[in-house]
C-alpha cells in the first residue's frame, strides 16, 4: 500500500470512529432515546449548584453541545489526523531492510500512542470540565469516568489505525501486529 492510500485510510478510520459520536450527541436515535437526556446524564452533574440557577436546561444542553462537544470532536479529529500522519511519515522515513528490524521502533510507536491519548484527554478536559462557561457542570467523578472511556476509545482507534496505516516493513513496530497476520 503506498503512502497516499495510507493517508486516505487514516481519514476513513477517523470518520468511522467519530461519526457515531456526532450522531449520538446530535440526533434522537431510537435505541438511545432523546439525545439531550443522554448528554445531560453523561456531562451534567444533576446536583451541581450551577445548574440549579438555569431556567431552561435544554437550551443550555444545546449550547454545550454546539460549543463544547462538537468543537472537541473536531479538534480531536484534527489531532488524531495529525498524530496519525506524523506516524505514517515517520514510519515511512525509516529504512528497514530485514524482517524484524522494525521492532526497535516499538518505543517510538508507544510515544505516539501516549501522545495521542494525552492530547485527546487534555482537549476533553478543557472543553468538558474547564471551559469557563460550563465550568462546574460536570463533577470530577463524571469526568474520571468519561476520561477512562476516552482513553479506551482513543487507544482502540490508534491501535487499529496503526495496523492499517503502517507500512508492511514497519508493521512489527506496532505491538502484537506480527501475531495478527
Rosetta blueprint (number, residue, H / E / L):
1 X L
2 X L
3 X H
4 X H
5 X H
6 X H
7 X H
8 X H
9 X H
10 X H
11 X H
12 X H
13 X H
14 X H
15 X H
16 X H
17 X H
18 X H
19 X H
20 X H
21 X H
22 X H
23 X H
24 X H
25 X H
26 X H
27 X L
28 X L
29 X E
30 X L
31 X L
32 X L
33 X E
34 X L
35 X H
36 X H
37 X H
38 X H
39 X H
40 X H
41 X H
42 X H
43 X H
44 X L
45 X L
46 X L
47 X L
48 X L
49 X L
50 X L
51 X H
52 X H
53 X H
54 X L
55 X L
56 X L
57 X H
58 X H
59 X H
60 X H
61 X H
62 X H
63 X H
64 X H
65 X H
66 X H
67 X H
68 X H
69 X H
70 X H
71 X H
72 X H
73 X H
74 X H
75 X H
76 X H
77 X H
78 X H
79 X H
80 X H
81 X H
82 X H
83 X H
84 X H
85 X H
86 X H
87 X H
88 X H
89 X H
90 X H
91 X H
92 X H
93 X H
94 X L
95 X L
96 X L
97 X L
98 X L
99 X L
100 X L
101 X H
102 X H
103 X H
104 X H
105 X H
106 X H
107 X H
108 X H
109 X H
110 X H
111 X H
112 X H
113 X H
114 X H
115 X H
116 X H
117 X H
118 X H
119 X H
120 X H
121 X H
122 X H
123 X H
124 X H
125 X H
126 X H
127 X H
128 X H
129 X H
130 X H
131 X L
132 X L
133 X L
134 X L
135 X L
136 X L
137 X L
138 X L
139 X L
140 X H
141 X H
142 X H
143 X H
144 X H
145 X H
146 X H
147 X H
148 X H
149 X H
150 X H
151 X H
152 X H
153 X H
154 X H
155 X H
156 X H
157 X H
158 X H
159 X H
160 X H
161 X H
162 X H
163 X H
164 X H
165 X H
166 X L
167 X L
168 X L
169 X L
170 X L
171 X H
172 X H
173 X H
174 X L
175 X L
176 X L
177 X H
178 X H
179 X H
180 X H
181 X L
